[in-house]
Amino acid sequence: MSQYAVVNPATGETVKEYPTISDSELSDAIASVDEAHRNWSANSTLSERTEMIRKVGALHGERREELADIIVREMGKPVEQALGEVDFCVAIYEYYADNAEEFLKDEPIPLLEGEGTALIRRSSLGPLIGIMPWNFPYYQVARFAGPNLTLGNTVLLKPAPQCPESAEAIQAMYDDAGFPEGAYVNIFATNEQIAGLIADPRIRGVSLTGSERAGAAVAEIAGRNLKKCVLELGGSDPFILLATDDLDEAVEAAVGARLDNSGQACNAAKRFIVADELYDDFLERFTAAMTSTEPGDPTAEDAAMGPLSSETATERLQDQLDRAIAQGATVVAGGDRDGNYFKSTVLTDVAPDNDAYREEFFGPVAAVYKVGSEDEAIELANDTSFGLGSYVFSNDSEQAARIADGLDTGMVFVNGVGLDGVELPFGGVKRSGFGRELGRYGMEEFVNKKLIRVVK
């Protein structure tokens, strides 16, 4: 089977295969993005680019049902969540269209001595490579390509191998929005071809959302070739509950934070750290709520969970769970699967010497821990190689602030989940990567902040 193919995880059916790009076609693609940057980007105005980006967003809105159906087929996302992903993309494109002028305006620098003026002028950096994951096929592209094309950077976009149909749909929207040849180019490339691309002197930067392994490989090649890179990698986000006036509300938030996208989100809550006086009640209610959410047909309007994205993803999660149990973890509930449909699972007794203590479970598996103090909660939360997001629930605002300050993560959400916004920077620290996407900071990553100093 071709490396790029749509295989419906709900049925196992191979819907369509797509050919990998040839080396000669890839050479043409590199030349096209380079030429587009030197000509189109240099000669187009910011106003012209923002209107095209706005049109891309509008096309997402016009085609939302068609686009949602595609990713339901490709990776099993429940249809209502698929529609929500498309709607979020509309908001992202509109945000950059609305705010690019403000974000990119000249920034005067007060001089400490001497006459004249100084300013920072923001301009494009050059052709970029975007390497995208399968779990949010439209959203991940929007938050990378949206700000960069508005800025004037041109884009080579490598989609996940299991998401070629959505990749073609995105290409069509950029073309239909008026972007010229070479501004945005989808490539069905191999990892070896991408390695060569990163080394190409015409490429100025690379952004990857994916695994630690992929991030390390990309960073190594980028560093060797002195290329800027942004990496958004895995996460094992803690959900810390120390005090609450409404335990049921906290449980509802915890389940939502774990099961969004069938548990396949890098910033999902995966480790639930609960104060000892709340632990027993929380575990009982959390387990009941988790197991009441059953995986089902992702095309159904009321589907809260679908299948995992592929047979490979399911086998990987099963292996992690089997090793966790063999190494002493207790399965409170769940642990069963039917094909790629994996039941919500709750674990306890995950000790530091268990592989599961260090790994990221990319699916509907939650580990619950008991702690006796704030300090113990922070220590446990930070005892991971990851540092993407985190969730803090407490009815004591001062306590919540102390914990938020103590967490070694790129993002902290207090007393709420699902609070991501187009204006809020997204990214992590440690092995969760570096750099930020979304908001103003998402437009600052691949930009030439050129100093212009004038004496008279």
Secondary structure as UniProt FT lines:
FT   STRAND          4..7
FT   TURN            9..11
FT   STRAND          14..18
FT   HELIX           23..36
FT   HELIX           37..41
FT   HELIX           42..43
FT   HELIX           46..62
FT   HELIX           64..75
FT   HELIX           79..104
FT   STRAND          107..108
FT   STRAND          117..124
FT   STRAND          128..131
FT   TURN            137..138
FT   HELIX           139..151
FT   STRAND          155..158
FT   TURN            161..162
FT   HELIX           164..176
FT   TURN            177..178
FT   TURN            181..183
FT   STRAND          184..186
FT   HELIX           191..199
FT   TURN            201..202
FT   STRAND          205..209
FT   HELIX           212..224
FT   TURN            225..226
FT   STRAND          228..232
FT   STRAND          237..241
FT   HELIX           247..259
FT   HELIX           260..263
FT   TURN            266..267
FT   STRAND          269..275
FT   HELIX           276..292
FT   TURN            298..299
FT   TURN            301..302
FT   HELIX           311..326
FT   TURN            327..328
FT   STRAND          330..333
FT   STRAND          337..338
FT   TURN            339..340
FT   STRAND          341..342
FT   STRAND          345..348
FT   TURN            352..353
FT   HELIX           355..358
FT   STRAND          365..371
FT   HELIX           374..382
FT   STRAND          391..393
FT   HELIX           397..406
FT   STRAND          413..414
FT   TURN            422..423
FT   HELIX           430..432
FT   STRAND          433..434
FT   HELIX           439..442
FT   TURN            445..446
FT   STRAND          447..454
//
